[in-house]
């Protein structure tokens, strides 16, 4: 399970080092094979390849002539890139995905259970501000009884 937010830097080539605490899990779960794609919220998604496969299959099974399904397919499958961690635990974030998510040097890798989100520094700060602005309206239906 991937959790926690980590501030990282992209190098001059657009590579990102996966934090050491996640490398072993990714190697065990996917032999270092990953998939990165765009998210509608302008961040990127990073999945171990085996966890991405059923999501891709479900998207591809949706009717391609239905407008909303086609748009989602274009975004999620159209931007999907197969990656492999190098010997230093780095992955290359493609120029297209960096542009889509507005990634520059400083980024945030945020664990979301079975996958990660990759945010620009500004995008992650905006997400936090939006959370704070919700105040006591933060809990969505179905989680109203959540106790922390």
Contact map, one row per residue, 1 for C-alpha under 8 A:
1110000000000000000000000000000000000000000000000000000000000000000000000000000000000000000000000000000000000001110000000000000000000000000000000000
1111000000000000000001000000000000000000000000000000000000000000000000000000000000000000000000000000000000000011111100000000000000000000000000000000
1111100000000000000000000000000000000000000000000000000000000000000000000000000000000000000000000000000000000111100000000000000000000000000000000000
0111110000000000000000000000000000000000000000000000000000000000000000000000000000000000000000000000000000000110000000000000000000000000000000000000
0011111000000000000000000000000000000000000000000000000000000000000000000000000000000000000000000000000000011110000000000000000000000000000000000000
0001111100000000001000000000000000000000000000000000000000000000000000000000000000000000000000000000000000011100000000000000000000000000000000000000
0000111110000000000000000000000000000000000000000000000000000000000000000000000000000000000000000000000001111000000000000000000000000000000000000000
0000011111000001100000000000000000000000000000000000000000000000000000000000000000000000000000000000000001111000000000000000000000000000000000000000
0000001111100001000000000000000000000000000000000000000000000000000000000000000000000000000000000000000011100000000000000000000000000000000000000000
0000000111111111100000000000000000000000000000000000000000000000000000000000000000000000000000000000000111100000000000000000000000000000000000000000
0000000011111111000000000000000000000000000000000000000000000000000000000000000000000000000000000000000010000000000000000000000000000000000000000000
0000000001111110000000000000000000000000000000000000000000000000000000000000000000000000000000000000000000000000000000000000000000000000000000000000
0000000001111110000000000000000000000000000000000000000000000000000000000000000000000000000100000000000000000000000000000000000000000000000000000000
0000000001111111000000000000000000000000000000000000000000000000000000000000000000000000000111100100000000000000000000000000000000000000000000000000
0000000001111111100000000000000000000000000000000000000000000000000000000000000000000000011110000000000000000000000000000000000000000000000000000000
0000000111100111110000000000000000000000000000000000000000000000000000000000000000000000011110000000000000000000000000000000000000000000000000000000
0000000101000011111000000000000000000000000000000000000000000000000000000000000000000001111000000000000000000000000000000000000000000000000000000000
0000000000000001111101100000000000000000000000000000000000000000000000000000000000000000111000000000000000000000000000000000000000000000000000000000
0000010000000000111111100000000000000000000000000000000000000000000000000000000000000000100000000000000000000000000000000000000000000000000000000000
0000000000000000011111110000000000000000000000000000000000000000000000000000000000000000100000000000000000000000000000000000000000000000000000000000
0000000000000000001111111000000000000000000000000000000000000000000000000000000000000000000000000000000000000000000000000000000000000000000000000000
0100000000000000011111111100000000000000000000000000000000000000000000000000000000000000000000000000000000000000000000000000000000000000000000000000
0000000000000000011111111110000100000000000000000000000000000000000000000000000000000000100000000000000000000000000000000000000000000000000000000000
0000000000000000000111111111000000000000000000000000000000000000000000000000000000000000000000000000000000000000000000000000000000000000000000000000
0000000000000000000011111111100000000000000000000000000000000000000000000000000000000000000000000000000000000000000000000000000000000000000000000000
0000000000000000000001111111111110000000000000010000000000000000000000000000000000000000000000000000000000000000000000000000000000000000000000000000
0000000000000000000000111111111110000000000000000000000000000000000000000000000000000000000000000000000000000000000000000000000000000000000000000000
0000000000000000000000011111111100000000000000000000000000000000000000000000000000000000000000000000000000000000000000000000000000000000000000000000
0000000000000000000000001111111100000000000000010100000000000000000000000000000000000000000000000000000000000000000000000000000000000000000000000000
0000000000000000000000000111111111000000000000011100000000000000000000000000000000000000000000000000000000000000000000000000000000000000000000000000
0000000000000000000000000111111110000000000000000000000000000000000000000000000000000000000000000000000000000000000000000000000000000000000000000000
0000000000000000000000100111111111000000000000010000000000000000000000000000000000011000000000000000000000000000000000000000000000000000000000000000
0000000000000000000000000110011111100000000000011000000000000000000000000000000001111000000000000000000000000000000000000000000000000000000000000000
0000000000000000000000000000010111110000000001111000000000000000000000000000000001111000000000000000000000000000000000000000000000000000000000000000
0000000000000000000000000000000011111000000011111001000000000000000000000000000111100000000000000000000000000000000000000000000000000000000000000000
0000000000000000000000000000000001111100000111100000000000000000000000000000001111100000000000000000000000000000000000000000000000000000000000000000
0000000000000000000000000000000000111110000111000000000000000000000000000011101110000000000000001000000000000000000000000000000000000000000000000000
0000000000000000000000000000000000011111011110000000000000000000000000000011001100000000000000001001100000000000000000000000000000000000000000000000
0000000000000000000000000000000000001111111110000000000000000000000000000011000000000000000000000000000000000000000000000000000000000000000000000000
0000000000000000000000000000000000000111111000000000000000000000000000000010000000000000000000000000000000000000000000000000000000000000000000000000
0000000000000000000000000000000000000011111000000000000000000000000000000000000000000000000000000000000000000000000000000000000000000000000000000000
0000000000000000000000000000000000000111111100000000000000000000000000000000000000000000000000000001110000000000000000100000000000000000000000000000
0000000000000000000000000000000000000111111110000000000000000000000000000000000000000000000000000001100000000000000011110010000000000000000000000000
0000000000000000000000000000000000011110011111000000000000000000000000000000000000000000000000001000100000000000000011100000000000000000000000000000
0000000000000000000000000000000000111110001111100000000000000000000000000000000000000000000000000000000000000000001111000000000000000000000000000000
0000000000000000000000000000000001111000000111110000000000000000000000000000000000000000000000000000000000000000001111000000000000000000000000000000
0000000000000000000000000000000001110000000011111011000000000000000000000000000000000000000000000000000000000000011100000000000000000000000000000000
0000000000000000000000000100110111100000000001111111000000000000000000000000000000000000000000000000000000000000001000000000000000000000000000000000
0000000000000000000000000000010011100000000000111111100000000000000000000000000001000000000000000000000000000000000000000000000000000000000000000000
0000000000000000000000000000110000000000000000011111110000000000000000000000000000000000000000000000000000000000000000000000000000000000000000000000
0000000000000000000000000000000000000000000000111111111000000000000000000000000000000000000000000000000000000000010000000000000000000000000000000000
0000000000000000000000000000000000100000000000111111111100000000000000000000000000000000000000000000000000000000000000000000000000000000000000000000
0000000000000000000000000000000000000000000000001111111110000000000000000000000000000000000000000000000000000000000000000000000000000000000000000000
0000000000000000000000000000000000000000000000000111111111000000000000000000000000000000000000000000000000000000000000000000000000000000000000000000
0000000000000000000000000000000000000000000000000011111111100000000000000000000000000000000000000000000000000000000000000000000000000000000000000000
0000000000000000000000000000000000000000000000000001111111110000000000000000100000000000000000000000000000000000000000000000000000000000000000000000
0000000000000000000000000000000000000000000000000000111111111000000000000000000000000000000000000000000000000000000000000000000000000000000000000000
0000000000000000000000000000000000000000000000000000011111111100000000000000000000000000000000000000000000000000000000000000000000000000000000000000
0000000000000000000000000000000000000000000000000000001111111100000010011000100000000000000000000000000000000000000000000000000000000000000000000000
0000000000000000000000000000000000000000000000000000000111111111000000001000000000000000000000000000000000000000000000000000000000000000000000000000
0000000000000000000000000000000000000000000000000000000011111110000000000000000000000000000000000000000000000000000000000000000000000000000000000000
0000000000000000000000000000000000000000000000000000000001111111000010000000000000000000000000000000000000000000000000000000000000000000000000000000
0000000000000000000000000000000000000000000000000000000000011111110011000000000000000000000000000000000000000000000000000000000000000000000000000000
0000000000000000000000000000000000000000000000000000000000010111111011000000000000000000000000000000000000000000000000000000000000000000000000000000
0000000000000000000000000000000000000000000000000000000000000011111011000000000000000000000000000000000000000000000000000000000000000000000000000000
0000000000000000000000000000000000000000000000000000000000000011111111000000000000000000000000000000000000000000000000000000000000000000000000000000
0000000000000000000000000000000000000000000000000000000000000001111111100000000000000000000000000000000000000000000000000000000000000000000000000000
0000000000000000000000000000000000000000000000000000000000000000011111110000000000000000000000000000000000000000000000000000000000000000000000000000
0000000000000000000000000000000000000000000000000000000000100111111111111000000000000000000000000000000000000000000000000000000000000000000000000000
0000000000000000000000000000000000000000000000000000000000000011111111111100000000000000000000000000000000000000000000000000000000000000000000000000
0000000000000000000000000000000000000000000000000000000000000000001111111110000000000000000000000000000000000000000000000000000000000000000000000000
0000000000000000000000000000000000000000000000000000000000100000000111111111100000000000000000000000000000000000000000000000000000000000000000000000
0000000000000000000000000000000000000000000000000000000000110000000011111111110000000000000000000000000000000000000000000000000000000000000000000000
0000000000000000000000000000000000000000000000000000000000000000000001111111111000000000000000000000000000000000000000000000000000000000000000000000
0000000000000000000000000000000000001111000000000000000000000000000000111111111000000000000000000000000000000000000000000000000000000000000000000000
0000000000000000000000000000000000001110000000000000000000000000000000011111111100000000000000000000000000000000000000000000000000000000000000000000
0000000000000000000000000000000000001000000000000000000100100000000000011111111100000000000000000000000000000000000000000000000000000000000000000000
0000000000000000000000000000000000000000000000000000000000000000000000001111111100000000000000000000000000000000000000000000000000000000000000000000
0000000000000000000000000000000000011100000000000000000000000000000000000111111110000000000000001000000000000000000000000000000000000000000000000000
0000000000000000000000000000000000111100000000000000000000000000000000000001111111000000000000000000000000000000000000000000000000000000000000000000
0000000000000000000000000000000000111000000000000000000000000000000000000000001111100000000000000000000000000000000000000000000000000000000000000000
0000000000000000000000000000000011110000000000001000000000000000000000000000000111110000000000000000000000000000000000000000000000000000000000000000
0000000000000000000000000000000011110000000000000000000000000000000000000000000011111000001100000000000000000000000000000000000000000000000000000000
0000000000000000000000000000000111000000000000000000000000000000000000000000000001111100001000000000000000000000000000000000000000000000000000000000
0000000000000000000000000000000111000000000000000000000000000000000000000000000000111111111000000000000000000000000000000000000000000000000000000000
0000000000000000000000000000000000000000000000000000000000000000000000000000000000011111111000000000000000000000000000000000000000000000000000000000
0000000000000000000000000000000000000000000000000000000000000000000000000000000000001111110000000000000000000000000000000000000000000000000000000000
0000000000000000100000000000000000000000000000000000000000000000000000000000000000001111110000000000000000000000000000000000000000000000000000000000
0000000000000000111100100000000000000000000000000000000000000000000000000000000000001111111000000000000000000000000000000000000000000000000000000000
0000000000000011110000000000000000000000000000000000000000000000000000000000000000001111111100000000000000000000000000000000000000000000000000000000
0000000000000011110000000000000000000000000000000000000000000000000000000000000000111100111110000000000000000000000000000000000000000000000000000000
0000000000001111000000000000000000000000000000000000000000000000000000000000000000100000011111000000000000000000000000000000000000000000000000000000
0000000000000111000000000000000000000000000000000000000000000000000000000000000000000000001111101100000000000000000000000000000000000000000000000000
0000000000000100000000000000000000000000000000000000000000000000000000000000000000000000000111111100000000000000000000000000000000000000000000000000
0000000000000100000000000000000000000000000000000000000000000000000000000000000000000000000011111110000000000000000000000000000000000000000000000000
0000000000000000000000000000000000000000000000000000000000000000000000000000000000000000000001111111000000000000000000000000000000000000000000000000
0000000000000000000000000000000000001100000100000000000000000000000000000000001000000000000011111111100000000000000000000000000000000000000000000000
0000000000000100000000000000000000000000000000000000000000000000000000000000000000000000000011111111111100000000000000000000000000000000000000000000
0000000000000000000000000000000000000000000000000000000000000000000000000000000000000000000000111111111000000000000000000000000000000000000000000000
0000000000000000000000000000000000000100011000000000000000000000000000000000000000000000000000011111111000000000000000000000000000000000000000000000
0000000000000000000000000000000000000100011100000000000000000000000000000000000000000000000000001111111000000000000000110000000000000000000000000000
0000000000000000000000000000000000000000010000000000000000000000000000000000000000000000000000000111111100000000000000010000000000000000000000000000
0000000000000000000000000000000000000000000000000000000000000000000000000000000000000000000000000111111111100000000000111000000000000000000000000000
0000000001000000000000000000000000000000000000000000000000000000000000000000000000000000000000000100011111100000000000010000000000000000000000000000
0000000011100000000000000000000000000000000000000000000000000000000000000000000000000000000000000000001111100000000000000000000000000000000000000000
0000001111000000000000000000000000000000000000000000000000000000000000000000000000000000000000000000001111110000000000011000000000000000000000000000
0000001111000000000000000000000000000000000000000000000000000000000000000000000000000000000000000000001111111000000001111000000000000000000000000000
0000111100000000000000000000000000000000000000000000000000000000000000000000000000000000000000000000000001111100000011111001000000000000000000000000
0000111100000000000000000000000000000000000000000000000000000000000000000000000000000000000000000000000000111110000111100000000000000000000000000000
0011110000000000000000000000000000000000000000000000000000000000000000000000000000000000000000000000000000011111000111100000000000000000000000000000
0111100000000000000000000000000000000000000000000000000000000000000000000000000000000000000000000000000000001111111110000000000000000000000000000000
1110000000000000000000000000000000000000000000000000000000000000000000000000000000000000000000000000000000000111111110000000000000000000000000000000
1110000000000000000000000000000000000000000000000000000000000000000000000000000000000000000000000000000000000011111100000000000000000000000000000000
1100000000000000000000000000000000000000000000100010000000000000000000000000000000000000000000000000000000000011111100000000000000000000000000000000
0100000000000000000000000000000000000000000011110000000000000000000000000000000000000000000000000000000000000011111110000000000000000000000000000000
0100000000000000000000000000000000000000000011100000000000000000000000000000000000000000000000000000000000001111111111000000000000000000000000000000
0000000000000000000000000000000000000000001111000000000000000000000000000000000000000000000000000000000000011111001111100000000000000000000000000000
0000000000000000000000000000000000000000001111000000000000000000000000000000000000000000000000000000000000111100000111110000000000000000000000000000
0000000000000000000000000000000000000000011100000000000000000000000000000000000000000000000000000000101000111100000011111111000000000000000000000000
0000000000000000000000000000000000000000001000000000000000000000000000000000000000000000000000000000111101110000000001111111000000000000000000000000
0000000000000000000000000000000000000000000000000000000000000000000000000000000000000000000000000000001001110000000000111111100000000000000000000000
0000000000000000000000000000000000000000000000000000000000000000000000000000000000000000000000000000000000000000000000111111110000000000000000000000
0000000000000000000000000000000000000000001000000000000000000000000000000000000000000000000000000000000000000000000000111111111000000000000000000000
0000000000000000000000000000000000000000000000000000000000000000000000000000000000000000000000000000000000010000000000111111111100000000000000000000
0000000000000000000000000000000000000000000000000000000000000000000000000000000000000000000000000000000000000000000000001111111110000000000000000000
0000000000000000000000000000000000000000000000000000000000000000000000000000000000000000000000000000000000000000000000000111111111000000000000000000
0000000000000000000000000000000000000000000000000000000000000000000000000000000000000000000000000000000000000000000000000011111111100000000000000000
0000000000000000000000000000000000000000000000000000000000000000000000000000000000000000000000000000000000000000000000000001111111110000000000000000
0000000000000000000000000000000000000000000000000000000000000000000000000000000000000000000000000000000000000000000000000000111111111000000000000000
0000000000000000000000000000000000000000000000000000000000000000000000000000000000000000000000000000000000000000000000000000011111111100000000000000
0000000000000000000000000000000000000000000000000000000000000000000000000000000000000000000000000000000000000000000000000000001111111110010000000000
0000000000000000000000000000000000000000000000000000000000000000000000000000000000000000000000000000000000000000000000000000000111111110000000000000
0000000000000000000000000000000000000000000000000000000000000000000000000000000000000000000000000000000000000000000000000000000011111110000000000000
0000000000000000000000000000000000000000000000000000000000000000000000000000000000000000000000000000000000000000000000000000000001111111110000000000
0000000000000000000000000000000000000000000000000000000000000000000000000000000000000000000000000000000000000000000000000000000000111111110000000000
0000000000000000000000000000000000000000000000000000000000000000000000000000000000000000000000000000000000000000000000000000000000000111111000000000
0000000000000000000000000000000000000000000000000000000000000000000000000000000000000000000000000000000000000000000000000000000000000111111100000000
0000000000000000000000000000000000000000000000000000000000000000000000000000000000000000000000000000000000000000000000000000000000100111111100000000
0000000000000000000000000000000000000000000000000000000000000000000000000000000000000000000000000000000000000000000000000000000000000001111110110000
0000000000000000000000000000000000000000000000000000000000000000000000000000000000000000000000000000000000000000000000000000000000000000111111110000
0000000000000000000000000000000000000000000000000000000000000000000000000000000000000000000000000000000000000000000000000000000000000000001111110000
0000000000000000000000000000000000000000000000000000000000000000000000000000000000000000000000000000000000000000000000000000000000000000000111111000
0000000000000000000000000000000000000000000000000000000000000000000000000000000000000000000000000000000000000000000000000000000000000000001111111100
0000000000000000000000000000000000000000000000000000000000000000000000000000000000000000000000000000000000000000000000000000000000000000001111111100
0000000000000000000000000000000000000000000000000000000000000000000000000000000000000000000000000000000000000000000000000000000000000000000001111110
0000000000000000000000000000000000000000000000000000000000000000000000000000000000000000000000000000000000000000000000000000000000000000000000111111
0000000000000000000000000000000000000000000000000000000000000000000000000000000000000000000000000000000000000000000000000000000000000000000000001111
0000000000000000000000000000000000000000000000000000000000000000000000000000000000000000000000000000000000000000000000000000000000000000000000000111
